[in-house]
Amino acid sequence: MYIVGVNGVELFLLGRTLMKIGEDALPEPPGGSARYAGSARLVLIVASDIAAHPDTAVGEIAARTGLPQSQVSSAVSRLKEAGSVRTAPDPADRRRVLVRQNPDESSRVARVRAAGVEDALVAALGSDDPQRLDEVLRALEVLARHLMPPSAP
């Protein structure tokens, strides 16, 4: 099915734009973003994989996401420091470390989840017109309701 005015390339580019807006909406990590290797995008990709695959190893996350193992390791370290994940030795192979979501929400995770997107949208739209902002926010809510995976962090 073809939607008039939107093709695969445009949808892909829209997705990239939405990711950039989402990254811009996230609060800075403690100590600033320059302190950490890799982008918030990588951390969120790793976090969503861990949510979908609890008790998983870094190598398995790398294989599923296509990210280099070094970037996955950095993202896991950031998530662990933020209190978002816990690690434990694999009982079947003590050389491996398994990663899972922390059942207790840290203050950093709460701040990230509570971050609004309005300021980032205003910047992306180049306008603070309330009617235009409301229209885009409503469209995003519809997309999220229909397309967000149930295990999204």
C-alpha positions as CSV (number, residue, x, y, z in Angstrom):
1,M,0.0,0.0,0.0
2,Y,1.3,3.4,-0.9
3,I,0.3,6.5,1.2
4,V,0.0,9.5,-1.0
5,G,2.9,11.9,-0.3
6,V,5.0,9.5,1.8
7,N,7.3,6.9,0.4
8,G,9.9,4.7,2.1
9,V,12.7,7.2,1.7
10,E,10.7,10.0,3.2
11,L,9.5,7.8,6.1
12,F,13.1,6.8,6.8
13,L,14.2,10.5,6.8
14,L,11.3,11.4,9.0
15,G,12.4,8.7,11.4
16,R,15.8,10.2,11.6
17,T,14.4,13.7,12.2
18,L,12.2,12.3,15.0
19,M,15.2,10.6,16.5
20,K,17.1,13.9,16.5
21,I,14.2,15.7,18.1
22,G,14.0,13.0,20.7
23,E,17.7,13.2,21.5
24,D,17.4,17.0,21.8
25,A,14.6,16.5,24.3
26,L,16.6,14.3,26.6
27,P,18.1,15.9,29.7
28,E,21.9,16.1,29.8
29,P,23.6,13.3,31.7
30,P,25.3,14.3,35.0
31,G,28.6,15.9,34.1
32,G,27.5,16.7,30.6
33,S,27.4,14.6,27.4
34,A,31.1,15.2,26.6
35,R,31.9,12.9,29.5
36,Y,30.4,9.9,27.8
37,A,31.4,8.1,24.6
38,G,28.6,7.5,22.1
39,S,25.3,9.2,21.7
40,A,22.0,9.0,23.6
41,R,20.6,7.2,20.6
42,L,23.0,4.3,21.1
43,V,22.1,4.2,24.8
44,L,18.4,4.1,24.0
45,I,18.9,1.4,21.4
46,V,20.8,-0.8,24.0
47,A,18.2,0.0,26.7
48,S,15.3,-1.1,24.5
49,D,17.1,-4.3,23.6
50,I,17.7,-5.1,27.2
51,A,14.1,-4.4,28.0
52,A,13.0,-6.9,25.3
53,H,15.7,-9.4,26.2
54,P,16.4,-9.6,30.0
55,D,19.4,-11.5,31.3
56,T,21.3,-10.9,28.1
57,A,25.1,-10.6,27.4
58,V,26.8,-7.6,25.7
59,G,27.8,-9.8,22.8
60,E,24.2,-10.8,22.3
61,I,23.0,-7.2,22.4
62,A,25.7,-6.3,19.8
63,A,24.5,-9.2,17.5
64,R,20.8,-8.2,17.7
65,T,21.4,-4.4,17.3
66,G,24.3,-4.5,14.8
67,L,26.2,-2.1,17.1
68,P,29.9,-2.7,17.8
69,Q,30.5,-4.5,21.0
70,S,32.6,-1.6,22.4
71,Q,29.7,0.8,21.9
72,V,27.3,-1.7,23.6
73,S,29.7,-2.0,26.5
74,S,29.9,1.8,26.8
75,A,26.1,2.1,26.7
76,V,25.7,-0.6,29.3
77,S,28.2,1.2,31.6
78,R,26.2,4.5,31.2
79,L,22.9,2.7,31.9
80,K,24.4,1.0,34.9
81,E,25.8,4.3,36.2
82,A,22.3,5.9,35.7
83,G,20.7,3.0,37.7
84,S,18.7,1.8,34.7
85,V,20.3,-1.7,34.5
86,R,21.9,-4.2,36.8
87,T,24.6,-6.7,35.9
88,A,25.3,-10.1,37.3
89,P,27.6,-13.1,36.5
90,D,26.0,-15.7,34.3
91,P,25.3,-18.7,36.6
92,A,26.0,-21.1,33.7
93,D,29.3,-19.4,32.7
94,R,30.8,-17.1,35.4
95,R,33.0,-15.4,32.7
96,R,29.9,-13.8,31.1
97,V,28.0,-10.9,32.6
98,L,24.2,-10.7,32.1
99,V,22.4,-7.4,31.9
100,R,18.8,-6.7,32.9
101,Q,16.6,-3.7,33.6
102,N,16.7,-2.4,37.2
103,P,13.2,-3.0,38.6
104,D,13.7,0.1,40.7
105,E,13.5,3.4,38.8
106,S,16.5,5.7,39.6
107,S,16.1,9.5,39.7
108,R,18.0,9.8,36.4
109,V,15.7,7.3,34.7
110,A,12.7,9.2,36.1
111,R,14.0,12.5,34.7
112,V,14.7,11.0,31.3
113,R,11.2,9.4,31.1
114,A,9.6,12.7,32.3
115,A,11.4,14.9,29.8
116,G,8.9,16.8,27.6
117,V,9.4,17.2,23.9
118,E,7.8,20.6,23.4
119,D,11.0,22.7,23.5
120,A,12.8,20.3,21.1
121,L,9.7,20.4,18.8
122,V,9.6,24.2,18.8
123,A,13.3,24.3,17.8
124,A,12.7,21.7,15.0
125,L,9.6,23.5,13.7
126,G,11.3,26.9,13.9
127,S,8.1,28.2,15.4
128,D,6.3,28.4,18.7
129,D,2.9,28.7,17.2
130,P,0.6,26.8,19.7
131,Q,-1.7,25.5,17.0
132,R,1.1,24.1,14.9
133,L,2.8,22.6,18.0
134,D,-0.5,21.0,19.2
135,E,-1.1,19.5,15.7
136,V,2.3,17.9,15.7
137,L,2.0,16.7,19.3
138,R,-1.3,15.0,18.5
139,A,0.2,13.4,15.4
140,L,3.1,12.0,17.5
141,E,0.6,10.7,20.1
142,V,-1.3,8.8,17.4
143,L,2.0,7.4,16.0
144,A,3.2,6.3,19.4
145,R,-0.1,4.7,20.2
146,H,0.0,2.6,17.1
147,L,3.7,2.0,16.5
148,M,5.5,1.9,19.8
149,P,6.6,-1.6,20.9
150,P,5.1,-2.7,24.2
151,S,8.5,-3.1,25.8
152,A,9.7,0.4,25.0
153,P,11.7,1.9,27.9
